Amino acid sequence: MIEEEWEPTEADLREPSTPEGNQSLVDLNRLCNYPFYSVMLDWNGDVMLCVQDWNKKVKMGNIASDSLFDVWRSSGLRKHRNVLKKGKRVLLPCSECNTNGILHGGNHVKRWMDYNI
């Protein structure tokens, strides 16, 4: 039964919207809100900085040994947030990311800056 639920449909196999190699250039001077309102939790408990980190380059912790709250407030996430709120994508994986990271989460950035966390 589980196999049937997870069997890919034709829609799952469609071409990506931007073919590999044709992505826009990375603008290193661009804000990104992702780490202010989300992280990515992998199947094995690893907590990644961002859902856009497809290659899992930056691991912030693992919920098997760290609480999600502790990871969320960790020095690693703070470091990335402090750089990104200045509009700098100089740390991995952000330095290789061309995602428009300001579509959502602006209110979260403001709250983090208000509390200087």
PyMOL commands that set and color helices and strands:
alter all, ss='L'
color gray80, all
select helices_A, chain A and resi 2-6+10-13+34-37+68-72+75-84+94-96+106-115
alter helices_A, ss='H'
color red, helices_A
select strands_A, chain A and resi 40-41+46-48+59-62
alter strands_A, ss='S'
color yellow, strands_A
deselect
rebuild
show_as cartoon
